[in-house]
Amino acid sequence: MEQNILKVTDIKKSFAGVQALKGVSLEINAGEIHCLAGENGSGKSTLIKVISGVYTPDAGQIVFGEKTYNKITPIESIRNGVQVIYQDFSIFPNLTVMENLAFNQELANKRKLVNRRRMRQIAEEAIGRIHFDVDLDAKVGSLSVASKQLVAICRALMFDAKLIIMDEPTTALTRKEVNALFKIILELKDQGIATLFVSHKLNEVFEISERFTILRNGERVITGATSELNNKKFAYYMTGREFEDGSFEPKDISKEPILEAQGLGLDGYFDDVSFRLHRGEILGITGLLGSGRTELALSLFGMRQVDSGTITIEGKQVRLKSPEIAMNHGIGYVPEDRLTEGLFLPRSIGKNIIVSELDSLSSRLGVINRTDKKKEIHRWVKELSIATPNPDNACSTLSGGNQQRVVLAKWLARDLKILILNGPTMGVDIGSKHDIHQLLKRLAEQGLGIIIISDDIPEILANCSKILIMRNGKINAMLSPEEADEQIIFQRMA
């Protein structure tokens, strides 16, 4: 009989009258890999914080083995074997790997003097548990995202972890890094350590988890074996909506290309890249990290000037020396990191929407027409279904999917000819992802030329009418969706 290491029963939690959890129950066994899924706002984060002692539940019980709690402190949760690895990993970037791993144990043992030999021994034992090869003297801030995550896992194992909770652990990882992480999770399973894997990526849920629990609007919708789940059921349980599968078939492609690249090169990043984009098309560009795909996108938006080759827009050769020049030619760019590159988070939703069209809303003296501004904001909030009670609220109050809609609204408010999207649905839940895809298809049908750059292969296959695969800075293949599947694309990428 499997041993229950965690059982939460009928957990309820409210914030200012809003019920975040409405009687949620969850069980996890020793060595189990359990996926907790749900859209943004479903209650996943609240449940994690109840289990880890950050939040006190209004009702319900938390059981660790034979111990039952109505409320629990973070220290009690840790003593019962719970370790949470949040998306920011909660590590000190200015300290070395050794210091990050050893300091907590030194503090727990109330050491008054620093003994670096002892700290190194502690750190070596920690990385040895998962065979992690890393320079202990390296500053954590200099490591890759994947390595930072492994540092966090090593630190969690130092406290006799029985359950490691990973909150969206693959958001910023490449496919190769995801495979390495899954290998570690399976090794933890062999050691009897359970993993609660929080994700809304369907392929990862099926690949790594044995059981799943899905939350929606603060309630548990279903718990079951992952083997009994498929894509359609998963999407329905997550959203309460049914989505039809299908690829994008452009209806009206322009005869002449709106954008043509010939022999583009940027030293150290890509070389001899050529392609055409027509109005009405969605062109997909994919490749592993380091393939040159992002640098190509930045060059097409004028953020990196190419060393060789030509770019032609509507039959006219142009030199995209800056984003301003690219924008004047009707090009918009949705960056990979919307939080730091795409939005002014403390500013209002409305101000973020109109920031790219301030000139057209202003008089010659620079005074913004308030009536036009208000109309424009409400137009795009309505058109893109941005879920907000008030567009004067800060952009940081929105979910990931709605923030991405704001980024899109900012560009669509301009008279665009070409829209380039780098990772258009990264960190976006399944319902918002579907809605964004439908919007992009609709925009293409209205005559926009769209380029999607993504390593999400199902996204590329479902939305693109032509697929370019980059490898080592060169185009390795140009395929139609009919010629490609996930396996073929992965082979070409690698």
Secondary structure, 3 states (H helix, E strand, C coil): CCCEEEEEEEEEEEECCEEEEEEEEEEEECCCEEEEECCCCCCHHHHHHHHCCCCCCCEEEEEECCEEECCCCHHHHHHCCEEEECCCCCCCCCCEHHHHHHHHHHHHCCCCCCCHHHHHHHHHHHHHCCCCCCCCCCEHHHCCHHHHHHHHHHHHHCCCCCEEEEECCCCCCCHHHHHHHHHHHHHHHHCCCEEEEECCCHHHHHHHCCEEEEEECCEEEEEEEHHHCCHHHHHHHHHCCCCCCCCCCCCCCCCCEEEEEEEEEECCCEEEEEEEEECCCEEEEECCCCCCHHHHHHHHCCCCCCCEEEEEECCEEECCCCHHHHHHCCEEEECCCHHHHHCCCCCEHHHHHHHHHHHHHECCCCCECHHHHHHHHHHHHHHCCCCCCCCCCEHHHCCHHHHHHHHHHHHHCCCCCEEEEECCCCCCCHHHHHHHHHHHHHHHHCCCEEEEECCCHHHHHHHCCEEEEEECCEEEEEECCCCCCHHHHHHHHC
